[in-house]
Amino acid sequence: MTGERGGHGHGNHNGHGHDHGALVDHRGRLAAVLAITVTVLVVEVVGAIVSGSLALLADAGHMLTDVAGLAMAMVAATLARRPATPFRTWGFVRAEILGAAAQAILLLGVGVFILVESIERLSRPPEVASTAMIVFGVVGLLANVVGMMILAGSRSSNLNMRAAFLEVVNDALGSVAVIVAAIVIATTGFDRADAIASLVIVALIVPRTIRLLRDAVHVLMESTPPGLDLAAVREGILGLHHVRDVHDLHATQVATGIPVLTAHVVVDDGCFRDAHALQLLDAVQARLRDDFDIAHSTIQLEGPTHVGHEYPTHD
């Protein structure tokens, strides 16, 4: 005999609704930063044409990829707010993870491009108008600082917003590199400063981008949520009275802040005869919610002999 219930822990852990928690709407922040980035892109293209600066044109191309990344973040944030359906029971909350992964791949592509171009410029540095570089570099930096301030408060809310924040940081570093390189070229005539500054950008951006991609893949591969100790979860359930064993214990993460756990819990046969099973089920899910912050759980209660009737699975 088995009992199964999905507890969702919204005030009452016996609830059955699929409320996945209040999704904070970040679309306004993203739209503002996207508008700023598009403006800077246009300004840098004009600056590159006026000054003949290849560095500014390259940074404008870099900005173009960031515009695409931020646009993807906007789409992901919009999709994540669509309601759940019988076909998609979690709605589109995982769009956040897909958007973060796509942005990380895009950023890695930009990093590789900058690396290749930097190596090329070390051997054949282009001639640039340093004064125009400084002017347009400062404009870009100021705009990026505003964008960073807009996104700073929400960068830790989910992977999608973290990726968007990295896009703006990437832009700011690009502007700083343009300014520093322009100053060095103007004061020393050392044209290779532009390529060296670009290599510094790659060294700063790529490791963080790899970490972002790793975190996104971690969710997509349905790995155990970071910080959740399944051994401790097992011990916590086993510590309840009448619980004999726990098997088929699995924990995944649908999106940022939405861990999901399933488990088969073996209990005394008497729990099913004296109607104690429902109370024990409540106790299991209360422990998961209170001790491990797991609101979405599906627990199958079964007697000691039931395991012999199950298909073999990994524990």
N, C-alpha and C positions, 0 to 999 in steps of 0.2 A: 504494500500500500504506500502510495506516495502523496505528498502534498506539495503544491508549488504556488508561489505567489511572487509577483514582482513589486517590491517596495520602492517608492521613489522619494520618500523622506522630505516632503514639503510641508513641514508642520506636523504631519501625521504620516508615519512610515508605512501605514497600511494603504495609502492611496494608490490608485491604479492609473491615474492620468499620465500622459506622456508630456508633462511640462518639463522641459529640459533646463529650466532655470532661465532667469531674465537675461536676455542678450542685450548688452549695452550697445546702443547705436553709435558707431564711430564714423558713419558715412559723412557727417558734416565736417569733421576734422580732415578726413581723407580728401573730400572735395576741395577744401580750402588749400591744402598742400598741393594737390594736383594743379589747381589754377596757378599757384605761385610757380610751380616747376615749369609749366608750359610757358609762362611769361619769361622766366629766366632763359629757357631754351630759345625763344624768339630773340631775346636781347643778345645772347651769345652768338647766334647765327649772324645777326646784324654786325656785331662787333668783329667777328671773324672776317666778314666781307670788307668792312671798313679798314681794318688793320692788316689784313692779309695774314693773320696769325693762325698757323696750323694747330697750335696748342688749344686755342679757343674753339676752333672748329672741332677738334677731337673731343673737347669737353662738352661741346654741344651735342655731339653724337652720343656721348655718355649720358647726357641729360635725356636724350630721346629714349634710351632704354629704360631710364628711370620713370619717364612718363608712362611707358607701357607697363612697368611694374606696378606703379601706383593705380593705374586704370584697372589692372587685374585685382588689386586689393579692394578697389571699390566694388567690382563685380562680385567678389567673394563675400564681402560684407553684406551686400544686398541679398545674395542667394541664401546666406546663413539665417536670414530673418524670415524666410518663407516657411509656412507652417508644415507640420508633418502630415503625411497622407498614408493610406493603407499600402501604397506602393513604396513610399520612402518613409518608414516609421520614425526615423530620426530627422526628417526634413533634409535640409542642406547644410547642417552645421559643420559637416566635414569639408565643405567648400573652403573654410578657413585654412585647413591643412593643405589642400591642393593648391590654393593661392600662394601659401608660404613656400611650398616646394617649387612651384613655377618661378617665383621671384628669386629664390636661391639659385636655381639653375641659370636664370638670366644674369644674375650678378656674377656668377662664376664665369659665364661667357664673356662678360665685360672685362673681368679680371684677366682672363687669358689674352683678350685683344690688347688691353693696355700693356701687358707684359711683352707681347710680341712687338708692339709699336715702340716701346721704350728701348728694347734691345736694338731695334733698327735705328732709332734716333741717336743712340750712343755712338754708332759708327758714322752716321751722316746727320748731324744736328741741323734742323732747319733754321733759317733766318726769320726772326720774329720782331714785331714792333712791341717792345717791352712796356711802353707807356700805356698803350691801348689795352694790353694784357692786364695791367694793374687795375685800370678803371673798370673794365668789365668783370674782372675777377672779384673785385670788391662788391660790385652789384650782386653778383651771383652768391657770394658768401653771406651778405646781409639777408638775402631772400631765403637762403637755406637755414640760417639761424632762426628766422621767423617760423619756418616750417618745422624745425626741430622743437621749438617751444610749443607749437600747436599739438604735436604728437607725443611729447614727452610724458604727459600724464597718463596716456593710454598704451604706451609701448609694451607694458607687461601683461596686458589683459588677455592676449592670445598671440599665436604665432603669426597670424596675418598682420596684425598691427606692429609686431616686432619687425617683420620683414619690411613693412612700409617705412618704419623709423630708420632701419638700416639703409634704405634707398636714399633718404634725405641726408643721413650722415655721410654716405658715399659721395653725394653731391657736394656737401660742405668741404670734405677733404679734397675733392677735385678743385674747388675754388681756391682753397688754401695753397694747394700745389701750384696752381697757375700764378697766384700772387707772389709766392716765395721765389719761384723760378724766374718770374719777370724781374723782381728786384735784383736777384743775383746776376741775371743777364745784363740788366741796365748798369749795375755798378762794377761788374768785373769783365763782362763780355764773354763769360763762360756759357756757351750755348747748350752744353750738355746738361745744364741744371734742370731743364724741362724734363728730360728723360729720367734723371735720377729721382726727381720729385714724383714722377709717375710710378716708379718702382716702389717708392715708399707707400703710395696709395694701395698698390697691390698687396704689400706685406701687411697692411692694416685691415683691409677689407676681406681678403680671401679666407683667413682662419675663422672669422665670425660667420661668414657665409656658409662655410662647411659645417659649423656647429648648428646653424639654422636648418640646413638641409638634413643633417643627422636627426634632429629632433622631429622634423616632419616625417621622415622615413620611419622613425620609431613608432609614431602613431599609426601610419599606414600599414605597418607590419603587425599591428595589434600586439605590440610588446606590452609588458607590465608597466603601468604608469610610473613615472619617475617618483622615487620616494616611498613607494608602497612596498612593504616587506610582506610577501605572501606567507612566509614562514610564521611571522607574527600574527597574520590574519588567521591562519590555521589554528595556532595555539589559542587565539582569542575565542574561536568558535568551540574548540575542544574543551575550553574551560567552563562551558555552560553545563549545568546539571542535565543528565540524561543523554548527552551527546557522546557517542562511542567512536565515531570516526568521521573524517572529512576527505572526500576524494573528488576528482574531476573539478578541481578548483582552478578557475581561470579569471584573469583580470585584464581588461583592455581599456583603451581610452578612445571614445568616439571623437572628441575634439578637446581643446584646452579646457580643463576644469570639469570634464564630464567622464569620470571613471565608471566602468561597468564591471560587475563581478557576478559570476555564476558558480554554484557549488552544489554537490550532492552531500547531504549531511545525514549520517547514519545515527538513528536514535533508538532508544529502547522500544520494544514492541508495545509495552504498556502505554506509551504515549498516544497510540492510535486508539486504544480501547477506552481510555479515560478522558478523551477529548483534550488532552494536554498538548497535542501536536500544534494547535494554532497558537497557543501561548508561547511555545518553544520557538516557533517560526518568528513571532514578534520579537522575542529575545535575541535571536540570531541577527535579524536585520537591524535592531536597535544598536547592537554592539558594532556592527559594520558602519552604521551611520555615525555613532557617537565617538568611537575609538579610532576609526580609520577614514572618516569623512567620505564614505561611499553611500550615496543616496540611491543609486540605481543598482539593485541586486535581484537576482532570481535564484531562489533556494529550493532545491528539491529535497524534501524529507523522505527518508526510506528506512525500512526495517533492516535488521542485521543480515537477513537472508536475501534481500533484494539484489545485491551486487552480483549474485550468481546468474541473474537473468538479464544482465546488461551486456551490450556488445563491448568487446575489449577496446579500451581507449587508453591514451596516456594520461597519467595523473599530473 
